[in-house]
């Protein structure tokens, strides 16, 4: 992304400067978006000051009333529970060249159309927290009012923090949220459980945690770089009758990891549907 890409557009308005908002900011600036082309709306004074100090950007505490050019993008990085009070404030910014992008779990394209109007160009996204280190996974879908150029612009901005895919239909988003949006928490829990199991097997707590962190991180990087399916990578580590096979007999047995994960994903997907209401 170059300055020329953003200079010909109106500013980017980021609504919400929390962890995901800050991760996006860092990615955009690293990819060449000019700081003067970004306006952050953040009502909490401590967060405002932290953002100004870290990124040297304009941070305001309310909806900007006047722009030299209509915003090219308004990105809602607000928790789903807070959107009802926030989204209607931005209806005045709807314009042919403006696009609205949401990263809120559960909130549908129809939800934003009800607040902003059916003529508003809207893109819905579900990123995840590894965006903070440039390894995020984001899935997108757009409404009919969003042009190809606006879709491409949203994709470019989100590629600054990781990989991007487009969903075929919005109904997939509950499962997307359950798998990748919430997925990092499952991986962190795996690290906790692996470390605790190491402690119970006789390791010092600090060594067990170091082993668990490095093993999960290294295995994830191996999976990312490999062209082989995860099942093949698993089989490559598993010698018949060996220690790994003994552990996998438990993890892959009745009531093991797969049935638990299936139940967990189903629960998260149900909650995503509830948030849409």
N, C-alpha and C positions, 0 to 999 in steps of 0.2 A: 504494500500500500504506500503510495507516495503523497506528498503534500498536494500535488496537482489533482489527485483523486478527490480530496476533500475541499480544496479551495474553490472548486467550481460548484460546490454544494452549499446549502445552508449549514448552520452549526449542528452538532450532535448534542442533544439534551439527555443527560443521564439522570434519571429520577431514582435516587437512592444510592448512597455511597458506602454501603456495608461491604462485607467480605467479597461477594461476587461482583459488586460494582467496582470495587478497588482492583480486583483481578482483571476485569475488562479494561479499566483505565490503563493499567500497567501494560497490558498487551497492545492496546491501540498506540500508545506513545512509543513503545518499542518498535512498532511496525511503521512509524513515520507519520501518524496523525499529529497535526500541530496542536499544541496545548491551547492555543487561542481559538481553535475550532470546536472546543468542548465546553459545555456548561453543565455543572453538576447541581442538582437540586437536593439539598440535604438539610433537614430542619434541626438536627441535633448539633448544638454548638461545638462539643468536643470532637465529633466526627468531622464537622466542617473544617476546623482548624487543622486536624490531622491530614485531611486531604489536601488542603492548601499547602501545607508544609512539605508533604511528600511529593506532590505532583506539579506544584506551581501552576495551578489552573484556577479558573473562575468557579467559585462555589457560592451559591445563593440559598436562602432558606425558604423561598416560595417560588411559585410559577413565574418565570420571566415574562414580563408583559410585552416587551418590545424587542424585535429582532430586525436587523438591517435586511435579512433575508429569512424567509420561513425556514424552520428547522428541517434539515434533511431527514433527521431521525429523532424520535423520542423513545427512549428505552426505559421501560418500567422494570427496575430492579428492586421491587418492593415485595414484602411478604404477601401471600394471597389474602390473608385476613385484613390487610390494610388497604387493599385496592379500591374498595367501594368509596372510600373518602378521597382517594387520590385521582383516579382516572378521569372523572367528570371535569376536573379542573383544567384538563388539557384539550377539551373539545374545541376551544377557540383556535388551537394551533393546527387543526385539520386543514390541509391545503393539497392541491394536486401533486406537489413535489415533496410532500411530507409523508413519512412512513412511521408507524408505531410498532415497536418491537417489545414483546413481553417475555420475561423469563420466569414468570410466576407459575408454580405448580397448580394444575387443576383448572386454571382459568382459560376458557375456550375462546376461539375466534369470535363466536357469537356473543360472548360476554362483552368483549371490547366493542363490537359493532353496536350493541345496545347502548353503550355509554358514549361512543364517539360518532356513531352514524355508519350506515352501510357503505357510504362513499369513502370512508377512511381506509387507507392502505394499512393492513395489519399483518404482522408476522408473529407467530408464536414460536418460542424456542424453549428447549429444556437442556440447559448446560449442567455440568457438575463441578464440584469443588476442585478437582485437579487442574482446572483452568488457572488456579493461582500459581502453578508452576509450568504453565504452557502445555499441559497434557490433558486438557479437558476433552469431553465428548459432548457435542451438542447436536440435537435433532431439531429440525425446523419444519414448519408448515405455514403457508400463507393463504390469505383470503383472495377472492377474485379481484379485488380492487388494487392489489399490489402488483406493480409492473415487474417485468423481468429484471429491469435495471435495479429496482428497489430490492428485489429478492437477492440479486447478486451482491448489492451493497451490504445487506444484513449478513450474508454468508461470509463476505470478506472480513467484516468486523469480528465475527465469531471465530473465524479461522486464526485470528491473532492469538487465541488462547487454546488452540487444540484442533481436533478433527471435527468435521461437520458432515451430517447426513440429512437428507430430506425424507420426511415420512410420506407414504403414499396416501394415507388418509388420517384425519384427525383422531379417529377412534383408537389409533395405535398409541396415542400419547400417554394414556394411563399406564400402559405396560412400559413405555419408554421411561416414564418417571420412576416406575418401580425398579427397573433394571439399572439404568445408568444414572438417573438423577439422584436416587437414594443409594445407589450401589457403593459409593465410597465408604459409607458407614458400615456396610457389611464386611468390606475388606479390613477396615480398622478393627472391627470386632474379631475378625479372624486373627489379626496380629495379637490382640489381647488374649484370646483363648489359647493360641499357640504358645505364647509366653507363659501363661499360667500353667499350662500342661507341662512345660519344661521345668517350672519351679517344682511342681508336684512329682516330677521324675528325678529331682535331686539337683537341679541347676540353681546357682545364685540368681536372684531376680533380675539384676542388671544384665548379666550375660544372657539370660533367657530372652529378655526383651530385645537385646542387640541382635541375637540370632533370628528372632521372629521378624523384626523389621527388615533386616537385610535379605532374608529368604523370600519374603513376600515381594519386596521391591525388585529384587533380582529376577524372580520368576516372572513377574509382570513385564519386565523389560525384555526378557527372553521371548515371552509370548508375543509381545509387540513386534519384535524384529523378525520372528520366525514366520515362514510361509506354511508351516505345518499346523494342522488343527490341534486344539488343546488336548484332545484325547490322545493324539500321537505323542505329544510332549510328555504327557503323564505316563504313557506306556514306556517311553524311552528311559524314564527314571526307575521303572519298576522291574526288578529281577524276580523271576519266579521263585517263590519260597523265601524271599528276602525280607528285610525289615520294612521296606515300603509296602510290599504286598500285604504284610500283616496289618499295618495301619489302614490300608485302603479297604481291607475286608470289613473293617468296622465302619469307616466313613461311607462306603458304598453298599452297606448291608441294609436290611429292612429297618426303616425308621432313621436312616442315615442322612447324609448331607443333602442329597437331591430332593427327597420329600420335604425336608425342612425348608429348603430354599424355595421350592414351589409354593409352599404355604406362605412364606414370608412375602414373596413377590405378589401373590394374590391379595394379601392384606394391604400392601402398599398401593396396589392398583385400585382397590376398593376405596381407600381413603382419598386417592386422587379424584375419583368420580364424585365423592362427597364434597370435596372442595369446589367443584364446579357449580354446585347448587347454591 
